[in-house]
Amino acid sequence: MSSDEGIREAGEILMTISDDEREWAIQEMRYKAEVDREAFRIAAHDKGLEEGVEIGEQQGLETAARGMKAENIPVETIVKITGLTAEQVEAL
């Protein structure tokens, strides 16, 4: 093999290695992006559930307080039972 052929072959090998490394880096970045996307999706889902539970709990407490008010239970008692403020109970 002549030195020119050896240099050409070494250049081809180097390009192959470079291409492989570049492809590996691209695949790794894609994988990391997908993992990040999934983590954000899960976090958003969990936050939505937490907010939904909080909203549902608040609505449930307000519904119970309305029922107690309809039964003429004193506001102070409703506040103790539900944890709502007196202002919230009176606004219902």
DSSP file (Angstrom, degrees, kcal/mol; ACC not computed):
  #  RESIDUE AA STRUCTURE BP1 BP2  ACC     N-H-->O    O-->H-N    N-H-->O    O-->H-N    TCO  KAPPA ALPHA  PHI   PSI    X-CA   Y-CA   Z-CA
    1    1 A M              0   0    0      0, 0.0     2,-0.1     0, 0.0     0, 0.0   0.000 360.0 360.0 360.0 133.5    0.0    0.0    0.0
    2    2 A S     >  -     0   0    0      1,-0.1     4,-2.4     4,-0.0     5,-0.2  -0.348 360.0-110.8 -79.3 164.9    1.4    3.4   -0.9
    3    3 A S  H  > S+     0   0    0      1,-0.2     4,-2.4     2,-0.2     5,-0.2   0.851 119.0  54.6 -66.5 -32.6    1.5    6.2    1.6
    4    4 A D  H  > S+     0   0    0      2,-0.2     4,-2.6     1,-0.2    -1,-0.2   0.918 109.4  47.3 -65.5 -42.2   -1.2    8.1   -0.4
    5    5 A E  H  > S+     0   0    0      2,-0.2     4,-2.8     1,-0.2    -2,-0.2   0.904 112.4  50.3 -65.0 -40.1   -3.5    5.1   -0.2
    6    6 A G  H  X S+     0   0    0     -4,-2.4     4,-2.6     2,-0.2    -2,-0.2   0.895 111.3  47.8 -63.4 -41.2   -2.7    4.7    3.5
    7    7 A I  H  X S+     0   0    0     -4,-2.4     4,-2.5     2,-0.2    -2,-0.2   0.922 112.9  48.5 -66.4 -43.2   -3.5    8.4    4.1
    8    8 A R  H  X S+     0   0    0     -4,-2.6     4,-2.3     2,-0.2    -2,-0.2   0.929 113.3  47.2 -61.4 -45.7   -6.7    8.2    2.2
    9    9 A E  H  X S+     0   0    0     -4,-2.8     4,-2.5     2,-0.2    -2,-0.2   0.903 112.0  49.9 -64.3 -41.8   -7.8    5.0    4.1
   10   10 A A  H  X S+     0   0    0     -4,-2.6     4,-2.7     1,-0.2    -1,-0.2   0.895 110.1  51.7 -63.1 -39.2   -6.9    6.6    7.4
   11   11 A G  H  X S+     0   0    0     -4,-2.5     4,-2.4     2,-0.2    -2,-0.2   0.902 109.7  48.9 -62.9 -41.8   -8.9    9.7    6.4
   12   12 A E  H  X S+     0   0    0     -4,-2.3     4,-2.3     2,-0.2    -2,-0.2   0.911 112.2  48.3 -64.4 -42.2  -11.9    7.5    5.5
   13   13 A I  H  X S+     0   0    0     -4,-2.5     4,-2.7     2,-0.2    -2,-0.2   0.923 111.3  50.7 -63.2 -43.5  -11.6    5.7    8.9
   14   14 A L  H  X S+     0   0    0     -4,-2.7     4,-2.8     1,-0.2    -2,-0.2   0.913 110.3  49.2 -61.0 -42.4  -11.4    9.0   10.7
   15   15 A M  H  X S+     0   0    0     -4,-2.4     4,-2.8     2,-0.2    -1,-0.2   0.892 110.7  50.8 -64.3 -39.1  -14.5   10.3    8.9
   16   16 A T  H  X S+     0   0    0     -4,-2.3     4,-2.6     2,-0.2    -2,-0.2   0.926 112.2  46.4 -63.2 -45.1  -16.4    7.1    9.8
   17   17 A I  H  X S+     0   0    0     -4,-2.7     4,-2.7     2,-0.2     5,-0.2   0.928 113.6  48.8 -63.0 -44.6  -15.4    7.4   13.4
   18   18 A S  H  X S+     0   0    0     -4,-2.8     4,-2.6     1,-0.2    -2,-0.2   0.917 111.9  48.7 -61.4 -44.0  -16.3   11.1   13.4
   19   19 A D  H  X S+     0   0    0     -4,-2.8     4,-2.9     2,-0.2    -1,-0.2   0.912 111.6  50.0 -62.4 -42.8  -19.7   10.3   11.8
   20   20 A D  H  X S+     0   0    0     -4,-2.6     4,-2.8     2,-0.2    -2,-0.2   0.925 112.5  46.6 -62.0 -44.9  -20.3    7.6   14.4
   21   21 A E  H  X S+     0   0    0     -4,-2.7     4,-2.5     2,-0.2    -2,-0.2   0.900 113.6  48.8 -64.0 -40.6  -19.5    9.9   17.2
   22   22 A R  H  X S+     0   0    0     -4,-2.6     4,-2.4    -5,-0.2    -2,-0.2   0.925 112.8  47.4 -64.7 -44.9  -21.7   12.6   15.8
   23   23 A E  H  X S+     0   0    0     -4,-2.9     4,-2.6     2,-0.2    -2,-0.2   0.907 111.9  50.8 -62.6 -41.9  -24.5   10.2   15.3
   24   24 A W  H  X S+     0   0    0     -4,-2.8     4,-2.5     1,-0.2    -2,-0.2   0.919 110.6  49.0 -61.4 -44.0  -24.1    8.9   18.8
   25   25 A A  H  X S+     0   0    0     -4,-2.5     4,-2.4     2,-0.2    -2,-0.2   0.902 111.2  49.8 -63.5 -41.4  -24.2   12.5   20.2
   26   26 A I  H  X S+     0   0    0     -4,-2.4     4,-2.4     2,-0.2    -2,-0.2   0.930 111.9  47.8 -62.5 -46.0  -27.3   13.2   18.2
   27   27 A Q  H  X S+     0   0    0     -4,-2.6     4,-2.4     1,-0.2    -2,-0.2   0.897 111.4  50.9 -62.4 -40.2  -29.0   10.1   19.4
   28   28 A E  H  X S+     0   0    0     -4,-2.5     4,-2.6     2,-0.2    -1,-0.2   0.911 110.4  48.8 -64.9 -42.1  -28.0   10.9   23.0
   29   29 A M  H  X S+     0   0    0     -4,-2.4     4,-2.4     2,-0.2    -2,-0.2   0.901 111.3  50.2 -63.9 -40.5  -29.4   14.4   22.7
   30   30 A R  H  X S+     0   0    0     -4,-2.4     4,-2.3     2,-0.2    -2,-0.2   0.919 111.2  48.9 -62.7 -42.9  -32.7   13.1   21.3
   31   31 A Y  H  X S+     0   0    0     -4,-2.4     4,-2.5     2,-0.2    -2,-0.2   0.929 111.8  48.4 -62.4 -46.2  -33.0   10.6   24.1
   32   32 A K  H  X S+     0   0    0     -4,-2.6     4,-2.6     1,-0.2    -1,-0.2   0.895 110.8  51.5 -62.3 -39.9  -32.3   13.3   26.7
   33   33 A A  H  X S+     0   0    0     -4,-2.4     4,-2.5     2,-0.2    -1,-0.2   0.908 110.5  48.7 -63.3 -41.6  -34.9   15.6   25.1
   34   34 A E  H  X S+     0   0    0     -4,-2.3     4,-2.3     2,-0.2    -2,-0.2   0.901 111.2  49.6 -65.3 -41.2  -37.5   12.8   25.2
   35   35 A V  H  X S+     0   0    0     -4,-2.5     4,-2.3     2,-0.2    -2,-0.2   0.921 112.1  48.3 -63.0 -44.0  -36.7   12.1   28.8
   36   36 A D  H  X S+     0   0    0     -4,-2.6     4,-2.5     2,-0.2    -2,-0.2   0.913 110.4  51.7 -62.2 -43.2  -37.1   15.8   29.7
   37   37 A R  H  X S+     0   0    0     -4,-2.5     4,-2.2     1,-0.2    -2,-0.2   0.919 111.2  47.3 -59.4 -44.9  -40.3   16.0   27.8
   38   38 A E  H  X S+     0   0    0     -4,-2.3     4,-2.5     2,-0.2    -1,-0.2   0.893 110.6  51.8 -65.6 -40.1  -41.7   13.0   29.7
   39   39 A A  H  X S+     0   0    0     -4,-2.3     4,-2.4     1,-0.2    -2,-0.2   0.911 111.1  47.6 -63.1 -42.3  -40.6   14.5   33.0
   40   40 A F  H  X S+     0   0    0     -4,-2.5     4,-2.5     2,-0.2    -2,-0.2   0.890 111.1  51.7 -65.4 -38.5  -42.3   17.8   32.2
   41   41 A R  H  X S+     0   0    0     -4,-2.2     4,-2.4     2,-0.2    -2,-0.2   0.927 111.9  46.0 -63.2 -44.8  -45.5   15.9   31.2
   42   42 A I  H  X S+     0   0    0     -4,-2.5     4,-2.8     2,-0.2     5,-0.2   0.915 112.9  49.8 -65.0 -43.2  -45.6   14.0   34.4
   43   43 A A  H  X S+     0   0    0     -4,-2.4     4,-2.5     2,-0.2    -2,-0.2   0.911 112.1  47.8 -62.6 -42.3  -44.9   17.1   36.5
   44   44 A A  H  X S+     0   0    0     -4,-2.5     4,-2.4     2,-0.2    -1,-0.2   0.907 112.3  49.9 -64.9 -41.5  -47.7   19.0   34.7
   45   45 A H  H  X S+     0   0    0     -4,-2.4     4,-2.3     2,-0.2    -2,-0.2   0.938 112.2  47.2 -61.6 -47.6  -50.1   16.0   35.2
   46   46 A D  H  X S+     0   0    0     -4,-2.8     4,-2.5     1,-0.2    -2,-0.2   0.900 111.8  50.3 -62.4 -41.7  -49.2   15.8   38.9
   47   47 A K  H  X S+     0   0    0     -4,-2.5     4,-2.6     1,-0.2    -1,-0.2   0.909 110.0  51.0 -63.8 -41.3  -49.7   19.5   39.4
   48   48 A G  H  X S+     0   0    0     -4,-2.4     4,-2.5     2,-0.2    -2,-0.2   0.898 110.2  49.4 -62.7 -40.7  -53.0   19.4   37.6
   49   49 A L  H  X S+     0   0    0     -4,-2.3     4,-2.6     2,-0.2    -2,-0.2   0.931 111.0  49.5 -63.6 -45.3  -54.2   16.6   39.9
   50   50 A E  H  X S+     0   0    0     -4,-2.5     4,-2.5     1,-0.2    -2,-0.2   0.929 113.6  45.6 -59.8 -45.4  -53.1   18.4   43.0
   51   51 A E  H  X S+     0   0    0     -4,-2.6     4,-2.6     1,-0.2    -1,-0.2   0.894 112.2  52.3 -65.8 -38.8  -54.9   21.6   41.9
   52   52 A G  H  X S+     0   0    0     -4,-2.5     4,-2.7    -5,-0.2    -2,-0.2   0.895 110.0  48.0 -63.4 -40.6  -58.0   19.5   41.0
   53   53 A V  H  X S+     0   0    0     -4,-2.6     4,-3.1     2,-0.2     5,-0.2   0.926 111.8  49.9 -65.2 -44.8  -58.0   17.9   44.4
   54   54 A E  H  X S+     0   0    0     -4,-2.5     4,-2.3     2,-0.2    -2,-0.2   0.920 113.4  45.8 -60.8 -43.2  -57.7   21.3   46.1
   55   55 A I  H  X S+     0   0    0     -4,-2.6     4,-2.5     2,-0.2    -2,-0.2   0.919 114.1  49.1 -64.6 -43.5  -60.5   22.7   44.0
   56   56 A G  H  X S+     0   0    0     -4,-2.7     4,-2.3     2,-0.2    -2,-0.2   0.898 111.2  49.1 -63.7 -41.2  -62.6   19.6   44.6
   57   57 A E  H  X S+     0   0    0     -4,-3.1     4,-2.6     2,-0.2    -1,-0.2   0.925 111.4  49.6 -63.5 -44.1  -62.0   19.8   48.4
   58   58 A Q  H  X S+     0   0    0     -4,-2.3     4,-2.4    -5,-0.2    -2,-0.2   0.923 111.7  48.1 -61.4 -44.6  -62.9   23.5   48.5
   59   59 A Q  H  X S+     0   0    0     -4,-2.5     4,-2.3     1,-0.2    -1,-0.2   0.889 111.4  51.1 -64.2 -38.5  -66.1   22.9   46.6
   60   60 A G  H  X S+     0   0    0     -4,-2.3     4,-2.4     2,-0.2    -2,-0.2   0.910 110.3  48.5 -64.9 -42.3  -67.0   20.0   48.9
   61   61 A L  H  X S+     0   0    0     -4,-2.6     4,-2.6     1,-0.2    -2,-0.2   0.907 111.9  49.5 -63.7 -41.2  -66.4   22.1   52.0
   62   62 A E  H  X S+     0   0    0     -4,-2.4     4,-2.4     2,-0.2    -2,-0.2   0.893 110.3  50.4 -65.7 -39.1  -68.5   24.9   50.5
   63   63 A T  H  X S+     0   0    0     -4,-2.3     4,-2.1     2,-0.2    -2,-0.2   0.921 112.1  47.4 -63.9 -43.9  -71.3   22.5   49.7
   64   64 A A  H  X S+     0   0    0     -4,-2.4     4,-2.3     1,-0.2    -2,-0.2   0.916 111.2  51.4 -62.8 -42.6  -71.3   21.1   53.2
   65   65 A A  H  X S+     0   0    0     -4,-2.6     4,-2.7     2,-0.2    -2,-0.2   0.896 107.6  52.5 -63.1 -40.1  -71.2   24.6   54.6
   66   66 A R  H  X S+     0   0    0     -4,-2.4     4,-2.5     1,-0.2    -1,-0.2   0.931 109.7  49.4 -59.6 -44.8  -74.3   25.6   52.5
   67   67 A G  H  X S+     0   0    0     -4,-2.1     4,-1.0     1,-0.2    -2,-0.2   0.901 111.4  48.4 -62.2 -40.4  -76.1   22.6   53.8
   68   68 A M  H  <>S+     0   0    0     -4,-2.3     5,-2.4     2,-0.2     3,-0.4   0.894 110.3  51.5 -66.8 -39.2  -75.2   23.4   57.4
   69   69 A K  H ><5S+     0   0    0     -4,-2.7     3,-2.0     1,-0.2    -2,-0.2   0.905 105.8  55.3 -62.9 -39.7  -76.3   27.0   56.9
   70   70 A A  H 3<5S+     0   0    0     -4,-2.5    -1,-0.2     1,-0.3    -2,-0.2   0.785 106.5  51.3 -63.5 -25.7  -79.6   25.8   55.5
   71   71 A E  T 3<5S-     0   0    0     -4,-1.0    -1,-0.3    -3,-0.4    -2,-0.2   0.261 118.7-115.0 -93.0  10.3  -80.0   23.8   58.8
   72   72 A N  T < 5 +     0   0    0     -3,-2.0    -3,-0.2     1,-0.2    -2,-0.1   0.806  55.2 164.9  59.9  34.0  -79.4   27.0   60.7
   73   73 A I      < -     0   0    0     -5,-2.4    -1,-0.2     1,-0.1     5,-0.1  -0.653  47.6 -97.9 -76.6 135.9  -76.1   25.7   62.3
   74   74 A P     >  -     0   0    0      0, 0.0     4,-2.1     0, 0.0     3,-0.5  -0.196  24.0-123.2 -58.8 145.8  -74.2   28.7   63.7
   75   75 A V  H  > S+     0   0    0      1,-0.2     4,-2.7     2,-0.2     5,-0.2   0.874 111.4  58.0 -56.7 -40.4  -71.4   30.1   61.5
   76   76 A E  H  > S+     0   0    0      1,-0.2     4,-2.0     2,-0.2    -1,-0.2   0.890 107.4  47.3 -59.6 -39.3  -68.8   29.5   64.3
   77   77 A T  H  > S+     0   0    0     -3,-0.5     4,-2.3     2,-0.2    -1,-0.2   0.906 110.8  51.1 -68.4 -42.1  -69.7   25.8   64.3
   78   78 A I  H  X S+     0   0    0     -4,-2.1     4,-2.9     1,-0.2     5,-0.4   0.906 109.2  51.8 -61.3 -41.9  -69.5   25.6   60.5
   79   79 A V  H  X S+     0   0    0     -4,-2.7     4,-2.4     1,-0.2    -1,-0.2   0.926 110.5  48.1 -60.5 -45.8  -66.1   27.3   60.6
   80   80 A K  H  < S+     0   0    0     -4,-2.0    -1,-0.2    -5,-0.2    -2,-0.2   0.893 116.9  42.6 -61.9 -40.3  -64.8   24.7   63.2
   81   81 A I  H  < S+     0   0    0     -4,-2.3    -2,-0.2     1,-0.1    -1,-0.2   0.915 126.4  28.3 -74.8 -43.8  -66.1   21.8   61.1
   82   82 A T  H  < S-     0   0    0     -4,-2.9    -3,-0.2    -5,-0.2    -2,-0.2   0.745  91.6-130.0 -93.2 -25.3  -65.1   22.9   57.6
   83   83 A G     <  +     0   0    0     -4,-2.4    -4,-0.1    -5,-0.4    -3,-0.1   0.459  62.9 135.8  82.8  -0.3  -62.0   25.0   58.3
   84   84 A L        -     0   0    0     -6,-0.4    -1,-0.3     1,-0.1     2,-0.1  -0.382  60.7-105.2 -72.1 159.5  -63.5   27.8   56.1
   85   85 A T     >  -     0   0    0      1,-0.1     4,-2.3    -3,-0.1     5,-0.2  -0.445  25.9-112.3 -80.3 161.9  -63.3   31.3   57.4
   86   86 A A  H  > S+     0   0    0      1,-0.2     4,-2.8     2,-0.2     5,-0.2   0.888 119.9  54.5 -59.5 -38.6  -66.4   33.1   58.8
   87   87 A E  H  > S+     0   0    0      1,-0.2     4,-1.7     2,-0.2    -1,-0.2   0.895 107.6  49.0 -63.2 -40.2  -66.3   35.4   55.7
   88   88 A Q  H  > S+     0   0    0      2,-0.2     4,-0.6     1,-0.2    -2,-0.2   0.926 112.7  47.5 -65.6 -43.2  -66.3   32.4   53.3
   89   89 A V  H >< S+     0   0    0     -4,-2.3     3,-1.2     1,-0.2    -2,-0.2   0.931 112.0  49.3 -64.6 -45.1  -69.2   30.8   55.2
   90   90 A E  H 3< S+     0   0    0     -4,-2.8    -1,-0.2     1,-0.3    -2,-0.2   0.814 106.0  58.0 -65.7 -28.6  -71.2   34.0   55.2
   91   91 A A  H 3<        0   0    0     -4,-1.7    -1,-0.3     1,-0.2    -2,-0.2   0.634 360.0 360.0 -75.9 -12.9  -70.6   34.6   51.5
   92   92 A L    <<        0   0    0     -3,-1.2    -1,-0.2    -4,-0.6    -2,-0.2   0.490 360.0 360.0 -77.4 360.0  -72.2   31.3   50.7
